[in-house]
């Protein structure tokens, strides 16, 4: 499973996941300031699940019908990079079977999966 971190995901979290053998690229590595549609297109072409804090992606995939390989939408307060890291680790390690082709919305107290 491969991932693409949006620009709003702390880069130290990307580096941590890479160090733990997770195939992850950051939008910052691809091209800064890509539009949301371009990010989704890149992620889909590369078969990467998008990790983001940006809820605008919900409208693009659910309302406008833009195709996606999967999205992890973090609706958690970014208390610290360590906190974000722990949530991502949990999702990737414990919920990996449910991530692909789904919109995964992670709040502090629950996780919701919506089929794309």
MMTF fields as JSON, N, C-alpha, C and O atoms, coordinates in Angstrom:
{
  "mmtfVersion": "1.0.0",
  "mmtfProducer": "UNKNOWN",
  "numBonds": 463,
  "numAtoms": 464,
  "numGroups": 116,
  "numChains": 1,
  "numModels": 1,
  "chainsPerModel": [1],
  "groupsPerChain": [116],
  "chainIdList": ["A"],
  "bondAtomList": [4, 2, 8, 6, 12, 10, 16, 14, 20, 18, 24, 22, 28, 26, 32, 30, 36, 34, 40, 38, 44, 42, 48, 46, 52, 50, 56, 54, 60, 58, 64, 62, 68, 66, 72, 70, 76, 74, 80, 78, 84, 82, 88, 86, 92, 90, 96, 94, 100, 98, 104, 102, 108, 106, 112, 110, 116, 114, 120, 118, 124, 122, 128, 126, 132, 130, 136, 134, 140, 138, 144, 142, 148, 146, 152, 150, 156, 154, 160, 158, 164, 162, 168, 166, 172, 170, 176, 174, 180, 178, 184, 182, 188, 186, 192, 190, 196, 194, 200, 198, 204, 202, 208, 206, 212, 210, 216, 214, 220, 218, 224, 222, 228, 226, 232, 230, 236, 234, 240, 238, 244, 242, 248, 246, 252, 250, 256, 254, 260, 258, 264, 262, 268, 266, 272, 270, 276, 274, 280, 278, 284, 282, 288, 286, 292, 290, 296, 294, 300, 298, 304, 302, 308, 306, 312, 310, 316, 314, 320, 318, 324, 322, 328, 326, 332, 330, 336, 334, 340, 338, 344, 342, 348, 346, 352, 350, 356, 354, 360, 358, 364, 362, 368, 366, 372, 370, 376, 374, 380, 378, 384, 382, 388, 386, 392, 390, 396, 394, 400, 398, 404, 402, 408, 406, 412, 410, 416, 414, 420, 418, 424, 422, 428, 426, 432, 430, 436, 434, 440, 438, 444, 442, 448, 446, 452, 450, 456, 454, 460, 458],
  "bondOrderList": [1, 1, 1, 1, 1, 1, 1, 1, 1, 1, 1, 1, 1, 1, 1, 1, 1, 1, 1, 1, 1, 1, 1, 1, 1, 1, 1, 1, 1, 1, 1, 1, 1, 1, 1, 1, 1, 1, 1, 1, 1, 1, 1, 1, 1, 1, 1, 1, 1, 1, 1, 1, 1, 1, 1, 1, 1, 1, 1, 1, 1, 1, 1, 1, 1, 1, 1, 1, 1, 1, 1, 1, 1, 1, 1, 1, 1, 1, 1, 1, 1, 1, 1, 1, 1, 1, 1, 1, 1, 1, 1, 1, 1, 1, 1, 1, 1, 1, 1, 1, 1, 1, 1, 1, 1, 1, 1, 1, 1, 1, 1, 1, 1, 1, 1],
  "groupList": [{"groupName": "UNK", "atomNameList": ["N", "CA", "C", "O"], "elementList": ["N", "C", "C", "O"], "formalChargeList": [0, 0, 0, 0], "bondAtomList": [1, 0, 2, 1, 3, 2], "bondOrderList": [1, 1, 2], "singleLetterCode": "X", "chemCompType": "L-PEPTIDE LINKING"}],
  "groupTypeList": [0, 0, 0, 0, 0, 0, 0, 0, 0, 0, 0, 0, 0, 0, 0, 0, 0, 0, 0, 0, 0, 0, 0, 0, 0, 0, 0, 0, 0, 0, 0, 0, 0, 0, 0, 0, 0, 0, 0, 0, 0, 0, 0, 0, 0, 0, 0, 0, 0, 0, 0, 0, 0, 0, 0, 0, 0, 0, 0, 0, 0, 0, 0, 0, 0, 0, 0, 0, 0, 0, 0, 0, 0, 0, 0, 0, 0, 0, 0, 0, 0, 0, 0, 0, 0, 0, 0, 0, 0, 0, 0, 0, 0, 0, 0, 0, 0, 0, 0, 0, 0, 0, 0, 0, 0, 0, 0, 0, 0, 0, 0, 0, 0, 0, 0, 0],
  "groupIdList": [1, 2, 3, 4, 5, 6, 7, 8, 9, 10, 11, 12, 13, 14, 15, 16, 17, 18, 19, 20, 21, 22, 23, 24, 25, 26, 27, 28, 29, 30, 31, 32, 33, 34, 35, 36, 37, 38, 39, 40, 41, 42, 43, 44, 45, 46, 47, 48, 49, 50, 51, 52, 53, 54, 55, 56, 57, 58, 59, 60, 61, 62, 63, 64, 65, 66, 67, 68, 69, 70, 71, 72, 73, 74, 75, 76, 77, 78, 79, 80, 81, 82, 83, 84, 85, 86, 87, 88, 89, 90, 91, 92, 93, 94, 95, 96, 97, 98, 99, 100, 101, 102, 103, 104, 105, 106, 107, 108, 109, 110, 111, 112, 113, 114, 115, 116],
  "secStructList": [7, 3, 3, 3, 3, 7, 6, 6, 1, 7, 2, 2, 2, 2, 2, 2, 2, 2, 2, 6, 6, 7, 3, 3, 3, 3, 2, 2, 2, 2, 7, 6, 6, 7, 7, 2, 2, 2, 2, 2, 2, 2, 2, 2, 2, 6, 6, 3, 3, 3, 3, 3, 1, 7, 6, 2, 2, 2, 0, 0, 0, 0, 0, 1, 7, 7, 7, 7, 1, 7, 3, 3, 3, 3, 7, 1, 7, 7, 7, 7, 2, 2, 2, 2, 2, 2, 2, 2, 2, 2, 2, 2, 2, 2, 1, 4, 4, 4, 6, 6, 6, 3, 3, 3, 3, 3, 7, 1, 1, 7, 3, 3, 3, 3, 3, 7],
  "xCoordList": [0.843, 0.0, 0.897, 1.892, 0.5, 1.302, 0.456, -0.771, 1.144, 0.469, 1.063, 2.22, 0.224, 0.651, 0.193, -1.001, 1.121, 0.8, 0.583, 1.42, -0.551, -0.831, 0.163, 0.854, 0.228, 1.167, 0.898, 1.802, -0.333, -0.669, -0.256, -0.388, 0.234, 0.725, 2.176, 3.0, 2.497, 3.87, 4.905, 4.78, 5.914, 6.919, 7.679, 8.142, 7.807, 8.454, 7.652, 8.227, 6.332, 5.513, 5.794, 5.837, 5.982, 6.331, 7.663, 7.789, 8.648, 9.977, 9.902, 10.568, 9.1, 8.946, 8.363, 8.866, 7.308, 6.686, 7.652, 7.707, 8.41, 9.423, 10.439, 10.823, 10.865, 11.847, 11.294, 12.05, 9.972, 9.318, 8.776, 7.792, 9.449, 9.192, 7.794, 7.256, 7.203, 5.932, 6.253, 7.034, 5.654, 5.867, 5.004, 3.811, 5.624, 4.906, 5.707, 6.925, 4.985, 5.538, 4.756, 3.583, 5.388, 4.703, 4.449, 5.237, 3.351, 3.103, 4.287, 4.613, 4.929, 6.095, 7.243, 8.061, 7.31, 8.336, 7.985, 8.87, 6.699, 6.224, 6.266, 6.988, 5.484, 5.445, 4.624, 3.48, 5.203, 4.493, 3.328, 3.348, 2.322, 1.155, 0.322, -0.269, 0.271, -0.632, -2.066, -2.346, -2.957, -4.376, -4.909, -4.348, -5.997, -6.545, -6.87, -6.605, -7.43, -7.742, -6.479, -6.477, -5.406, -4.136, -3.548, -2.945, -3.73, -3.251, -3.998, -3.384, -5.316, -6.105, -5.718, -5.62, -5.501, -5.114, -3.756, -3.589, -2.805, -1.484, -1.606, -1.039, -2.343, -2.503, -3.168, -2.761, -4.182, -4.884, -3.962, -3.912, -3.238, -2.313, -1.246, -0.868, -0.774, 0.298, -0.25, 0.515, -1.579, -2.251, -1.817, -1.408, -1.928, -1.573, -2.801, -3.623, -2.921, -3.97, -3.513, -2.384, -4.386, -4.069, -4.314, -5.362, -3.361, -3.51, -3.573, -2.688, -4.623, -4.805, -5.612, -6.304, -5.51, -6.379, -7.456, -8.351, -7.374, -8.198, -9.523, -9.542, -10.624, -11.932, -12.473, -13.504, -11.816, -12.247, -12.21, -12.935, -11.382, -11.291, -12.59, -12.889, -13.365, -14.645, -15.565, -16.174, -15.665, -16.531, -16.069, -16.886, -14.773, -14.255, -14.597, -14.954, -14.492, -14.746, -16.217, -16.714, -16.917, -18.303, -19.308, -20.321, -19.044, -19.992, -19.643, -20.517, -18.375, -17.965, -17.578, -17.362, -17.493, -17.229, -15.818, -15.593, -14.86, -13.465, -12.982, -13.177, -12.365, -11.923, -10.754, -9.899, -10.75, -9.686, -9.38, -10.265, -8.126, -7.694, -8.033, -8.088, -8.256, -8.586, -8.056, -7.042, -8.756, -8.366, -8.468, -9.437, -7.456, -7.504, -7.619, -6.682, -8.783, -9.03, -8.887, -9.677, -7.885, -7.623, -8.413, -8.152, -9.366, -10.17, -9.822, -10.688, -8.545, -8.006, -7.282, -6.754, -7.257, -6.44, -4.965, -4.538, -4.19, -2.763, -2.012, -1.221, -2.281, -1.695, -0.175, 0.484, 0.35, 1.801, 2.076, 1.194, 3.289, 3.659, 3.583, 3.221, 3.921, 3.864, 2.425, 2.182, 1.483, 0.077, -0.401, -1.041, -0.096, -0.467, 0.176, -0.468, 1.425, 2.158, 1.464, 1.339, 1.009, 0.366, -0.949, -1.274, -1.698, -2.954, -2.666, -3.325, -1.691, -1.336, -0.825, -1.195, 0.007, 0.512, -0.638, -0.666, -1.579, -2.723, -3.518, -3.837, -3.837, -4.619, -3.908, -4.522, -2.634, -1.883, -1.678, -1.778, -1.393, -1.121, -2.384, -2.456, -3.371, -4.547, -5.757, -6.645, -5.81, -6.991, -6.651, -7.46, -5.483, -5.032, -6.001, -6.137, -6.67, -7.607, -8.811, -9.494, -9.077, -10.263, -9.953, -10.872, -8.708, -8.331, -8.507, -8.974, -8.143, -8.154, -9.584, -10.507, -9.743, -11.033, -12.093, -13.291, -11.652, -12.556, -12.121, -10.953, -13.082, -12.802, -12.802, -13.836, -11.655, -11.515, -11.439, -10.535, -12.381, -12.388, -12.068, -12.79, -10.967, -10.506, -10.671, -10.008, -11.577, -11.724, -11.013, -10.536, -10.938, -10.284, -11.02, -10.393, -12.333, -13.113, -13.732, -14.394, -13.528, -14.106, -13.461, -12.823, -13.664, -13.197, -14.386, -15.087, -14.606, -15.699, -15.112, -14.203, -15.642, -15.221, -16.396, -17.489, -16.158, -17.181, -16.64, -15.571, -17.375, -16.934, -16.924, -17.889, -15.839, -15.734, -16.134, -16.111],
  "yCoordList": [-1.166, 0.0, 1.24, 1.319, 2.209, 3.421, 4.634, 4.619, 5.682, 6.866, 8.138, 8.175, 9.18, 10.517, 11.46, 11.544, 12.163, 13.128, 14.5, 15.0, 15.096, 16.458, 17.401, 17.019, 18.625, 19.612, 19.913, 20.341, 19.694, 20.021, 18.943, 19.143, 17.82, 16.762, 17.086, 17.268, 17.161, 17.51, 16.602, 15.378, 17.224, 16.47, 15.486, 14.447, 15.808, 14.861, 13.57, 12.506, 13.65, 12.441, 11.608, 10.379, 12.262, 11.563, 10.85, 9.673, 11.549, 10.954, 9.773, 8.758, 9.902, 8.801, 7.564, 6.456, 7.748, 6.612, 5.969, 4.744, 6.784, 6.238, 5.394, 4.312, 5.898, 5.178, 3.849, 2.956, 3.732, 2.496, 1.7, 0.97, 1.866, 1.086, 1.261, 0.336, 2.431, 2.76, 3.535, 4.486, 3.131, 3.798, 5.061, 5.009, 6.179, 7.443, 8.54, 8.639, 9.352, 10.522, 11.711, 11.586, 12.855, 14.083, 14.925, 14.908, 15.654, 16.617, 17.569, 18.041, 17.85, 18.728, 18.143, 18.889, 16.819, 16.162, 16.188, 16.155, 16.245, 16.185, 17.566, 17.801, 18.476, 19.853, 20.671, 20.331, 21.728, 22.593, 23.294, 23.557, 23.585, 24.378, 23.74, 24.447, 22.407, 21.753, 22.026, 22.163, 22.106, 22.254, 20.91, 19.858, 20.958, 19.732, 18.685, 17.5, 19.094, 18.144, 17.487, 16.296, 18.267, 17.725, 16.728, 15.727, 17.012, 16.096, 14.775, 13.709, 14.836, 13.61, 12.829, 11.602, 13.528, 12.865, 12.173, 11.031, 12.855, 12.257, 11.013, 9.966, 11.135, 10.01, 8.82, 7.674, 9.094, 8.017, 7.33, 6.101, 8.119, 7.546, 6.675, 5.627, 7.124, 6.408, 5.33, 4.641, 5.195, 4.255, 4.477, 3.557, 5.75, 6.143, 6.656, 7.37, 6.302, 6.851, 8.214, 8.375, 9.178, 10.541, 10.698, 10.296, 11.276, 11.622, 13.134, 13.823, 13.662, 15.111, 15.547, 14.744, 16.822, 17.471, 18.299, 18.843, 18.394, 19.294, 18.636, 17.711, 19.108, 18.509, 18.873, 18.335, 19.763, 20.093, 18.865, 18.814, 17.892, 16.691, 15.886, 15.156, 16.018, 15.307, 15.755, 14.927, 17.052, 17.567, 17.09, 16.729, 17.087, 16.687, 15.235, 14.934, 14.346, 12.935, 12.552, 11.737, 13.11, 12.704, 13.511, 12.97, 14.787, 15.637, 15.785, 15.691, 16.013, 16.229, 14.939, 14.941, 13.851, 12.554, 12.334, 11.484, 13.078, 12.876, 11.558, 11.305, 10.746, 9.423, 9.518, 10.398, 8.584, 8.54, 7.095, 6.24, 6.832, 5.504, 5.295, 4.164, 6.397, 6.367, 7.619, 8.184, 8.038, 9.248, 8.975, 8.384, 9.415, 9.438, 10.901, 11.679, 11.269, 12.644, 12.715, 12.125, 13.433, 13.581, 14.767, 15.91, 14.5, 15.546, 15.591, 15.729, 15.472, 15.507, 16.827, 17.393, 17.316, 18.514, 18.127, 17.178, 18.847, 18.51, 18.985, 19.927, 18.311, 18.693, 18.716, 19.592, 17.732, 17.632, 16.675, 15.922, 16.706, 15.765, 14.336, 13.423, 14.132, 12.795, 12.279, 11.094, 13.159, 12.758, 12.368, 11.331, 13.186, 12.877, 11.558, 10.713, 11.387, 10.159, 8.945, 7.921, 9.037, 7.892, 7.533, 6.353, 8.524, 8.267, 7.598, 6.623, 8.117, 7.527, 6.095, 5.21, 5.874, 4.521, 3.553, 2.449, 3.977, 3.129, 2.803, 1.642, 3.826, 3.603, 2.665, 1.744, 2.893, 2.102, 0.67, -0.27, 0.499, -0.843, -1.626, -2.827, -0.961, -1.669, -1.632, -2.477, -0.676, -0.519, -0.591, -0.181, -1.1, -1.089, -1.804, -1.402, -2.844, -3.576, -2.737, -3.067, -1.663, -0.852, 0.489, 1.267, 0.769, 2.083, 2.233, 3.272, 1.219, 1.32, 1.494, 0.802, 2.439, 2.75, 3.251, 3.159, 3.774, 4.363, 5.775, 6.139, 6.549, 7.808, 7.447, 7.076, 7.555, 7.243, 8.564, 9.366, 8.785, 10.017, 9.643, 8.874, 10.205, 9.88, 11.085, 12.11, 10.927, 11.889, 11.326, 10.191, 12.092, 11.608, 10.407, 9.511, 10.387, 9.351, 8.298, 7.38, 8.413, 7.423, 7.516, 8.504, 6.441, 6.366, 5.916, 4.968, 6.602, 6.279, 5.958, 6.64, 4.918, 4.517, 4.7, 4.186, 5.438, 5.669, 5.114, 5.518, 4.188, 3.574, 4.608, 5.353, 4.652, 5.581, 4.877, 5.488],
  "zCoordList": [0.0, 0.0, 0.0, 0.72, -0.841, -0.987, -0.59, -0.694, -0.133, 0.373, -0.228, -0.647, -0.254, -0.642, 0.459, 0.746, 1.071, 2.129, 1.509, 0.757, 1.836, 1.394, 2.067, 3.012, 1.576, 2.131, 3.606, 4.324, 4.06, 5.447, 6.453, 7.661, 5.972, 6.86, 7.21, 6.314, 8.505, 8.885, 8.208, 8.216, 7.631, 6.882, 7.778, 7.307, 9.055, 9.964, 10.087, 10.317, 9.936, 9.937, 8.693, 8.762, 7.576, 6.335, 6.513, 6.173, 7.04, 7.25, 8.218, 8.012, 9.266, 10.228, 9.547, 9.736, 8.757, 8.078, 7.091, 6.984, 6.373, 5.458, 6.218, 5.773, 7.358, 8.17, 8.682, 9.065, 8.684, 9.114, 7.926, 8.035, 6.797, 5.585, 5.006, 4.396, 5.19, 4.556, 3.281, 3.307, 2.176, 0.892, 0.865, 0.567, 1.179, 1.237, 0.546, 0.69, -0.201, -0.865, -0.371, -0.019, -0.34, 0.042, -1.206, -2.151, -1.194, -2.269, -2.372, -3.461, -1.245, -1.243, -2.062, -2.602, -2.159, -2.969, -4.453, -5.307, -4.752, -6.138, -6.765, -7.734, -6.204, -6.687, -5.698, -5.397, -5.207, -4.271, -4.95, -6.152, -4.154, -4.578, -5.686, -6.502, -5.721, -6.659, -6.234, -5.043, -7.182, -6.885, -6.39, -6.697, -5.621, -5.048, -6.107, -5.9, -7.224, -8.297, -8.839, -9.15, -8.951, -9.436, -8.432, -8.818, -7.161, -6.125, -6.221, -6.174, -6.354, -6.492, -7.741, -7.705, -8.831, -10.078, -9.93, -10.358, -9.335, -9.114, -8.232, -8.545, -7.139, -6.212, -6.915, -6.721, -7.723, -8.423, -9.427, -9.49, -10.207, -11.202, -10.541, -11.064, -9.395, -8.689, -7.738, -7.063, -7.697, -6.787, -5.341, -4.634, -4.934, -3.578, -2.839, -3.414, -1.602, -0.754, -0.269, 0.194, -0.38, 0.035, 1.522, 2.027, 2.223, 3.639, 3.719, 3.212, 4.359, 4.388, 5.605, 6.231, 5.925, 6.909, 6.191, 6.839, 4.88, 4.075, 3.686, 2.874, 4.261, 3.982, 2.602, 2.197, 1.872, 0.509, -0.406, -1.4, -0.082, -0.901, -0.87, -1.815, 0.217, 0.302, -0.822, -1.5, -1.02, -2.086, -3.448, -4.295, -3.659, -4.964, -5.304, -6.443, -4.336, -4.637, -4.487, -5.265, -3.521, -3.3, -4.109, -4.55, -4.308, -5.018, -6.487, -7.349, -6.776, -8.165, -8.882, -10.093, -8.145, -8.761, -9.251, -10.112, -8.726, -9.119, -8.507, -7.318, -9.317, -8.886, -7.91, -8.007, -6.974, -5.977, -5.637, -5.654, -5.33, -4.89, -3.414, -2.929, -2.718, -1.298, -0.624, -1.034, 0.408, 1.14, 2.632, 3.11, 3.35, 4.811, 5.189, 5.012, 5.715, 6.136, 7.651, 8.389, 8.1, 9.53, 10.06, 9.684, 10.923, 11.55, 13.032, 13.897, 13.289, 14.648, 14.836, 13.879, 16.06, 16.275, 16.193, 16.85, 15.402, 15.302, 16.55, 16.498, 17.665, 18.961, 18.895, 19.454, 18.201, 18.036, 16.887, 16.473, 16.378, 15.328, 15.854, 15.112, 17.128, 17.725, 17.757, 17.529, 18.038, 18.071, 16.669, 16.499, 15.677, 14.295, 13.889, 13.267, 14.236, 13.927, 14.522, 13.851, 15.771, 16.42, 15.726, 15.597, 15.285, 14.576, 13.232, 12.869, 12.499, 11.205, 11.367, 10.595, 12.351, 12.612, 12.866, 12.323, 13.693, 14.006, 12.745, 12.49, 11.962, 10.751, 9.784, 9.244, 9.566, 8.591, 9.073, 8.284, 10.349, 10.867, 11.201, 10.939, 11.772, 12.271, 11.345, 11.464, 10.431, 9.583, 8.092, 7.259, 7.748, 6.354, 5.417, 4.261, 5.879, 5.026, 4.617, 3.646, 5.343, 5.086, 4.409, 4.156, 4.117, 3.598, 2.092, 1.624, 1.339, -0.114, -0.639, -0.21, -1.58, -2.209, -1.239, -1.51, -0.125, 0.854, 1.203, 1.075, 1.642, 2.321, 3.794, 4.349, 4.422, 5.838, 6.586, 6.354, 7.474, 8.26, 9.697, 10.332, 10.199, 11.552, 12.469, 12.313, 13.429, 14.509, 15.729, 15.699, 16.784, 18.006, 18.597, 19.162, 18.469, 19.151, 18.236, 18.72, 16.915, 16.015, 14.624, 14.261, 13.88, 12.498, 11.653, 12.006, 10.54, 9.637, 8.262, 7.787, 7.638, 6.304, 5.352, 5.591, 4.272, 3.244, 1.944, 1.488, 1.343, 0.08, -1.034, -1.207, -1.782, -2.924, -4.218, -5.286]
}
